[in-house]
Amino acid sequence: MPRPRSDAAPAQGRSPWLWVLVGAAVFTQTGLNLLRPVTSYKLLDFGADATAIGIATAAYAVIPLVVAVWMGRLSDRVIRLRFLLLAGAVLLGLGGAGLAVAPGLAGVIVASTVLGFGHLLFTIAGQSSIARYSAPHQLDAGFGWFTAAYSTGQLLGPLAGGLLLGGGGVEGRADAVNLALWVGAVVAAAGGLLLIAPLPGSPRDRRTESPGPAAPGTADPGTADPAAQGTGNRAQSGGGDQPPSGADRVLSGAAADPGKPTVWRILRIPGLPSIMLGALSLLAMLDILTAFLPVVGEELGVGPEVVGFLLAMRAGASIVCRSMLPWLVRRFSRRRLMLWCLFGAGVTLALPPLALAWWPGLAGVIVAGALLVVGGFFLGIGQPLSMSAISQSVPGSWRGSALAVRLMGNRAGQVAMPLLAGLVAAPWGPAGAIWLSCALLGWAGWAEVRRPRSDTT
């Protein structure tokens, strides 16, 4: 296999390693998003109520909540992020297999925990790869393609799950549910096959050939590379169109010696708490919609294949908006896009349960689908925006840790929101869980409105 030149430029947005990462993400997220809605049907077959479904959904995020920051620091130090990606794909496959063989609620909770840890590993390693190897002006595009791969999985997974379950009703559905779970496990693990052999121009090759000087404040002096070092002072080097970051103002001299990236120091950077709240609310909305829309459908007599189609329409809209993200960022500020995302998704995603209840039959499905398309477009904007904004707000050697703090906040929301949603669903029905998440989006939007304007947005 030919080796890249030692003076190779930093990774470009269309480098082979990025497309391998995107392909692996499509497989892992297709499997994951087949597994998660089908898990709700398995729990319903066990006789679980909305509260139990909320507990099982929260279990998915428990371990990631505890270890996210540590994993982020590890991703800052590790040379071959490909191995973390591979481990994440394997754990996703094991978690899916555990869901298929789980004999009851306790087994589903354990398997969901493994599934969540695998997703954390893959996501942190993928985000860190883009933050480390993309040029400053390519961060939005890199994160946009990465999250578009996630949206592709969110489209294909529910569609496949709905087709595998079919429309045969509750009786005799257990075998179809288990088959669907096995298929999801195999598809998620298959993403690891793309990561076994590195391609020319991959991050591993580039770091081996041209490691560059050590990034200040990292524990392993052999892990720095020109791309990671150069983006630490992007404002001075003229990369991208962003002025000096909030981190440079708060940590005077941080570009020279940022020190250890603790959670407290990261959260002190102006604007980051608001950005992270927005990311938390968006992911919580996605989780609640994935877990509770099947329960809404079951209550209203809407079959699994229709629910899968509705979730796929939401994901398809997110793919469109994420592929358009570089164009959107050139025309509008990140702050304005984030506000549209939070308020737009909060309003439109509150309405599909009402549409399904008020207009039984095809009319309700059409209206709910249209609302999910609009809401999915807004929902898809926020995650890549938050990744690139955080990456541009911290010193170069902090990026993996800062993105991990973002994930930690997301996982905190994924633990707390399903538990709260399960409680709300008891008196208000499963639609109440979705409305609670919409209220959180509105709160995050209000926090963004009140946030002082920063140089990174």
ChimeraX attribute file (.defattr): number of C-alpha atoms within 10 A of each C-alpha:
attribute: neighborCount
match mode: 1-to-1
recipient: residues
	/A:1	6
	/A:2	7
	/A:3	12
	/A:4	15
	/A:5	12
	/A:6	13
	/A:7	10
	/A:8	12
	/A:9	14
	/A:10	19
	/A:11	22
	/A:12	18
	/A:13	21
	/A:14	12
	/A:15	16
	/A:16	17
	/A:17	24
	/A:18	24
	/A:19	16
	/A:20	17
	/A:21	24
	/A:22	21
	/A:23	18
	/A:24	28
	/A:25	29
	/A:26	27
	/A:27	27
	/A:28	33
	/A:29	28
	/A:30	29
	/A:31	34
	/A:32	31
	/A:33	28
	/A:34	32
	/A:35	32
	/A:36	25
	/A:37	27
	/A:38	29
	/A:39	25
	/A:40	27
	/A:41	23
	/A:42	26
	/A:43	18
	/A:44	18
	/A:45	16
	/A:46	13
	/A:47	11
	/A:48	16
	/A:49	16
	/A:50	25
	/A:51	19
	/A:52	20
	/A:53	27
	/A:54	27
	/A:55	21
	/A:56	27
	/A:57	31
	/A:58	26
	/A:59	24
	/A:60	27
	/A:61	26
	/A:62	21
	/A:63	17
	/A:64	29
	/A:65	23
	/A:66	13
	/A:67	15
	/A:68	25
	/A:69	25
	/A:70	15
	/A:71	21
	/A:72	28
	/A:73	24
	/A:74	18
	/A:75	25
	/A:76	27
	/A:77	20
	/A:78	17
	/A:79	19
	/A:80	17
	/A:81	20
	/A:82	24
	/A:83	17
	/A:84	23
	/A:85	27
	/A:86	23
	/A:87	18
	/A:88	29
	/A:89	33
	/A:90	25
	/A:91	24
	/A:92	36
	/A:93	29
	/A:94	21
	/A:95	29
	/A:96	34
	/A:97	21
	/A:98	22
	/A:99	30
	/A:100	25
	/A:101	14
	/A:102	17
	/A:103	11
	/A:104	15
	/A:105	19
	/A:106	11
	/A:107	16
	/A:108	27
	/A:109	22
	/A:110	17
	/A:111	25
	/A:112	27
	/A:113	22
	/A:114	27
	/A:115	30
	/A:116	25
	/A:117	23
	/A:118	27
	/A:119	26
	/A:120	30
	/A:121	25
	/A:122	29
	/A:123	22
	/A:124	25
	/A:125	29
	/A:126	25
	/A:127	24
	/A:128	23
	/A:129	24
	/A:130	28
	/A:131	28
	/A:132	29
	/A:133	28
	/A:134	25
	/A:135	23
	/A:136	25
	/A:137	19
	/A:138	21
	/A:139	26
	/A:140	26
	/A:141	24
	/A:142	27
	/A:143	26
	/A:144	26
	/A:145	23
	/A:146	27
	/A:147	26
	/A:148	29
	/A:149	27
	/A:150	27
	/A:151	28
	/A:152	24
	/A:153	27
	/A:154	29
	/A:155	28
	/A:156	24
	/A:157	31
	/A:158	32
	/A:159	24
	/A:160	23
	/A:161	30
	/A:162	23
	/A:163	16
	/A:164	20
	/A:165	24
	/A:166	16
	/A:167	14
	/A:168	11
	/A:169	13
	/A:170	13
	/A:171	7
	/A:172	10
	/A:173	16
	/A:174	15
	/A:175	12
	/A:176	18
	/A:177	24
	/A:178	23
	/A:179	15
	/A:180	24
	/A:181	31
	/A:182	23
	/A:183	21
	/A:184	33
	/A:185	30
	/A:186	19
	/A:187	24
	/A:188	33
	/A:189	25
	/A:190	20
	/A:191	29
	/A:192	26
	/A:193	13
	/A:194	16
	/A:195	21
	/A:196	12
	/A:197	8
	/A:198	16
	/A:199	18
	/A:200	16
	/A:201	21
	/A:202	19
	/A:203	26
	/A:204	17
	/A:205	18
	/A:206	24
	/A:207	21
	/A:208	15
	/A:209	16
	/A:210	17
	/A:211	19
	/A:212	17
	/A:213	13
	/A:214	18
	/A:215	28
	/A:216	21
	/A:217	19
	/A:218	20
	/A:219	15
	/A:220	14
	/A:221	14
	/A:222	17
	/A:223	20
	/A:224	25
	/A:225	23
	/A:226	23
	/A:227	22
	/A:228	25
	/A:229	21
	/A:230	18
	/A:231	27
	/A:232	26
	/A:233	21
	/A:234	22
	/A:235	17
	/A:236	11
	/A:237	10
	/A:238	13
	/A:239	16
	/A:240	14
	/A:241	12
	/A:242	16
	/A:243	16
	/A:244	16
	/A:245	25
	/A:246	21
	/A:247	23
	/A:248	20
	/A:249	13
	/A:250	14
	/A:251	18
	/A:252	11
	/A:253	11
	/A:254	18
	/A:255	20
	/A:256	15
	/A:257	15
	/A:258	22
	/A:259	16
	/A:260	16
	/A:261	23
	/A:262	14
	/A:263	15
	/A:264	9
	/A:265	15
	/A:266	24
	/A:267	17
	/A:268	14
	/A:269	19
	/A:270	21
	/A:271	21
	/A:272	23
	/A:273	18
	/A:274	21
	/A:275	25
	/A:276	24
	/A:277	22
	/A:278	30
	/A:279	28
	/A:280	25
	/A:281	29
	/A:282	28
	/A:283	22
	/A:284	26
	/A:285	29
	/A:286	20
	/A:287	22
	/A:288	25
	/A:289	22
	/A:290	23
	/A:291	26
	/A:292	27
	/A:293	26
	/A:294	26
	/A:295	25
	/A:296	23
	/A:297	19
	/A:298	18
	/A:299	14
	/A:300	14
	/A:301	14
	/A:302	20
	/A:303	19
	/A:304	28
	/A:305	20
	/A:306	20
	/A:307	25
	/A:308	27
	/A:309	22
	/A:310	26
	/A:311	29
	/A:312	27
	/A:313	26
	/A:314	27
	/A:315	29
	/A:316	23
	/A:317	23
	/A:318	29
	/A:319	27
	/A:320	17
	/A:321	20
	/A:322	30
	/A:323	19
	/A:324	16
	/A:325	23
	/A:326	18
	/A:327	13
	/A:328	15
	/A:329	17
	/A:330	10
	/A:331	10
	/A:332	11
	/A:333	12
	/A:334	20
	/A:335	20
	/A:336	13
	/A:337	19
	/A:338	26
	/A:339	22
	/A:340	17
	/A:341	24
	/A:342	28
	/A:343	21
	/A:344	21
	/A:345	26
	/A:346	29
	/A:347	16
	/A:348	19
	/A:349	25
	/A:350	22
	/A:351	19
	/A:352	25
	/A:353	21
	/A:354	13
	/A:355	18
	/A:356	23
	/A:357	17
	/A:358	11
	/A:359	14
	/A:360	13
	/A:361	13
	/A:362	10
	/A:363	13
	/A:364	18
	/A:365	22
	/A:366	16
	/A:367	17
	/A:368	23
	/A:369	23
	/A:370	17
	/A:371	23
	/A:372	27
	/A:373	23
	/A:374	18
	/A:375	27
	/A:376	29
	/A:377	24
	/A:378	28
	/A:379	33
	/A:380	31
	/A:381	30
	/A:382	24
	/A:383	23
	/A:384	24
	/A:385	26
	/A:386	24
	/A:387	26
	/A:388	26
	/A:389	21
	/A:390	27
	/A:391	29
	/A:392	28
	/A:393	28
	/A:394	30
	/A:395	32
	/A:396	27
	/A:397	28
	/A:398	26
	/A:399	29
	/A:400	30
	/A:401	28
	/A:402	29
	/A:403	28
	/A:404	29
	/A:405	27
	/A:406	28
	/A:407	25
	/A:408	27
	/A:409	23
	/A:410	24
	/A:411	26
	/A:412	19
	/A:413	24
	/A:414	28
	/A:415	24
	/A:416	17
	/A:417	26
	/A:418	32
	/A:419	23
	/A:420	17
	/A:421	27
	/A:422	26
	/A:423	20
	/A:424	20
	/A:425	23
	/A:426	14
	/A:427	9
	/A:428	13
	/A:429	18
	/A:430	29
	/A:431	24
	/A:432	21
	/A:433	30
	/A:434	31
	/A:435	24
	/A:436	21
	/A:437	27
	/A:438	27
	/A:439	17
	/A:440	21
	/A:441	30
	/A:442	21
	/A:443	18
	/A:444	26
	/A:445	25
	/A:446	16
	/A:447	17
	/A:448	22
	/A:449	15
	/A:450	10
	/A:451	16
	/A:452	11
	/A:453	12
	/A:454	14
	/A:455	14
	/A:456	21
	/A:457	20
